Amino acid sequence: LEPEMSMGKALSFDGVDDYVSMTGSNSTIPKTPPITVEAWVKASVTSATARIVALGGSSSGGWGAGIANGGYLRFTTFGVKDYDTANVYANIGVRMHIAFRFNANYSVDFFVNGVKKETITSTAGPKSTTSDLMLGRQDGEFWPGVIDDVRIWNVARTDQQIQDNMNKELAGNESGLVGYWKFNEGEGSVAYDSTENEND
């Protein structure tokens, strides 16, 4: 655990084999849009595809959010489409808040530090999945660096909601919030979900 990432402690991943699996989370994490994913991150490497969160994988459908080679932001509907930004990317060693808003029309809006930077459209939705959520991994794509304050919503959060709340600690009972990991445990082997869904 790495201290003082945003609002407390954070989880550090080695980019090789570190990840967190949320057993039983498939029943509570949304598989189809609208979905909003938020996290504070700091990447130590940007030369390979890496996932912040993933529900599914290349052979199991679902979706994932992270970066592509070069640090460009990537949201993926596995087996359907890679939404890769053209001008928005994560810088090595820079702490930043990233949000991915997957809309009902299958477009994805990308936010950095509360500001919408790019929108990518699609005409096809995600494939269904029975997989559980993983933090820091999808198949062989592991996150290198720090992840903190991961939030998953089953609603399309507005631009203003994303900006106004990115620096605030939530209660865990906000409308539409289905997964919230603060990573403030400091010890042990469990990352606790602060919502009533208990995805930990």
Salt bridges, closest charged atoms under 4 A:
GLU2 OE2 - LYS42 NZ 3.40
GLU38 OE1 - HIS97 NE2 3.21
ASP82 OD2 - ARG74 NH1 3.88
ASP84 OD1 - ARG74 NE 2.68
ASP109 OD2 - ARG101 NH2 2.81
GLU141 OE1 - ARG51 NE 3.06
ASP149 OD2 - ARG151 NH2 2.77
ASP159 OD1 - ARG101 NH1 2.76
ASP159 OD2 - LYS116 NZ 3.89
GLU169 OE2 - LYS182 NZ 2.89
